[in-house]
Amino acid sequence: FGSTLGVKMGDHATVEECKELLVDRVLEFAARLEDPSCIGKEAMDRLPAPTKAAVVSITYNTGPGKFGVKDGICELKNARRPSTLASHIRAGNIPAACEEFLKWANPPLPGIVKRRAQERALCLEGVT
């Protein structure tokens, strides 16, 4: 299910346990996006459901980021600020935010490129 947090060699889990872990992790990432230092609750609440799902999905996949460590949607490695994608959402420019998804296909492996294109399409659903 994509999460390796706390997993050690030899660990086993049932499908049901994996599903529960996935739900817990997705909720963690959604909460991080609602933090004022990232996008913020008010801006996230204004998003159409498909757009919100796409933003949570890309954040789950790329991570929120951490200054000095790794680029992410909420914080960049070389700057204590959110990504352009997050900044566009905060400003209410959802179409521009959706276009940022394709820039996160790095390295541009076929599976990542396909995932970002699907997330971008989902992001644009319901956006006028």
C-alpha positions as CSV (number, residue, x, y, z in Angstrom):
1,F,0.0,0.0,0.0
2,G,3.0,2.2,-0.3
3,S,3.9,3.0,3.3
4,T,7.1,1.8,4.9
5,L,6.9,3.9,8.1
6,G,8.1,1.7,11.0
7,V,8.4,-1.4,8.8
8,K,11.2,-3.8,9.6
9,M,12.5,-6.8,7.7
10,G,10.4,-9.8,8.6
11,D,7.3,-7.8,9.5
12,H,3.9,-9.1,8.3
13,A,0.5,-7.5,8.1
14,T,-2.9,-8.5,6.9
15,V,-4.6,-6.7,4.1
16,E,-7.0,-5.2,6.6
17,E,-4.1,-3.9,8.7
18,C,-2.5,-2.4,5.6
19,K,-5.8,-0.7,4.7
20,E,-6.1,0.8,8.2
21,L,-2.5,2.0,8.0
22,L,-3.2,3.6,4.6
23,V,-6.2,5.5,5.9
24,D,-4.2,6.7,9.0
25,R,-1.3,7.9,6.8
26,V,-3.6,9.7,4.3
27,L,-5.3,11.4,7.2
28,E,-1.9,12.5,8.5
29,F,-1.0,14.0,5.2
30,A,-4.4,15.7,4.8
31,A,-3.8,17.3,8.3
32,R,-0.4,18.5,7.3
33,L,-1.8,20.2,4.3
34,E,-4.3,22.0,6.5
35,D,-1.5,23.4,8.7
36,P,-1.2,27.2,8.2
37,S,2.5,26.7,7.3
38,C,1.5,24.7,4.3
39,I,-1.9,25.4,2.5
40,G,-4.1,26.0,5.5
41,K,-7.5,24.6,6.5
42,E,-9.6,27.4,4.9
43,A,-7.9,27.0,1.5
44,M,-8.2,23.2,1.6
45,D,-11.9,23.5,2.6
46,R,-12.6,25.6,-0.4
47,L,-11.3,23.0,-2.8
48,P,-13.7,20.7,-4.8
49,A,-13.5,17.1,-3.5
50,P,-11.6,15.8,-6.6
51,T,-9.0,18.6,-6.3
52,K,-8.5,18.0,-2.6
53,A,-8.1,14.2,-3.3
54,A,-5.4,15.0,-5.9
55,V,-3.5,17.3,-3.6
56,V,-3.5,14.8,-0.8
57,S,-2.4,12.1,-3.3
58,I,0.6,14.0,-4.5
59,T,1.6,14.9,-1.0
60,Y,1.3,11.3,0.1
61,N,3.5,10.3,-2.8
62,T,6.1,13.1,-2.6
63,G,6.0,13.9,1.1
64,P,5.4,17.2,2.7
65,G,9.1,18.1,2.5
66,K,11.5,19.4,5.1
67,F,13.9,22.3,5.0
68,G,17.5,21.1,4.5
69,V,16.4,17.6,3.7
70,K,13.8,17.1,0.8
71,D,11.5,19.1,-1.4
72,G,7.8,18.6,-0.8
73,I,4.5,20.2,-1.3
74,C,4.6,22.0,2.1
75,E,8.2,22.9,2.4
76,L,11.2,23.1,0.0
77,K,14.6,21.7,0.7
78,N,16.3,25.0,0.1
79,A,13.7,27.5,1.3
80,R,11.4,27.6,4.3
81,R,8.3,28.1,2.2
82,P,5.7,26.0,0.6
83,S,5.9,24.8,-3.0
84,T,4.5,26.8,-5.9
85,L,1.6,24.3,-6.1
86,A,0.7,25.0,-2.4
87,S,1.2,28.8,-2.9
88,H,-1.3,28.8,-5.9
89,I,-3.9,26.9,-3.8
90,R,-3.5,29.4,-1.0
91,A,-4.0,32.2,-3.5
92,G,-7.1,30.6,-4.9
93,N,-5.5,29.9,-8.3
94,I,-6.5,26.3,-8.6
95,P,-5.9,25.8,-12.4
96,A,-2.3,27.0,-12.0
97,A,-1.9,24.7,-9.0
98,C,-3.1,21.8,-11.1
99,E,-0.6,22.6,-13.8
100,E,2.2,22.3,-11.2
101,F,1.5,18.6,-10.8
102,L,3.4,17.7,-13.9
103,K,6.6,19.4,-12.6
104,W,6.6,16.8,-9.8
105,A,7.3,13.9,-12.2
106,N,11.0,13.8,-11.2
107,P,12.7,11.6,-12.2
108,P,10.4,11.4,-15.3
109,L,9.9,7.6,-15.1
110,P,6.8,6.4,-17.0
111,G,4.9,5.4,-13.9
112,I,5.5,8.7,-12.2
113,V,4.6,10.7,-15.3
114,K,1.4,8.7,-15.7
115,R,0.5,9.2,-12.0
116,R,1.1,13.0,-12.2
117,A,-1.0,13.2,-15.3
118,Q,-3.9,11.3,-13.6
119,E,-3.5,13.5,-10.5
120,R,-3.5,16.7,-12.6
121,A,-6.7,15.5,-14.4
122,L,-8.3,14.8,-11.0
123,C,-7.2,18.2,-9.7
124,L,-8.9,19.9,-12.6
125,E,-12.3,18.1,-12.1
126,G,-14.9,20.6,-10.9
127,V,-12.6,23.6,-11.5
128,T,-14.2,26.2,-13.7
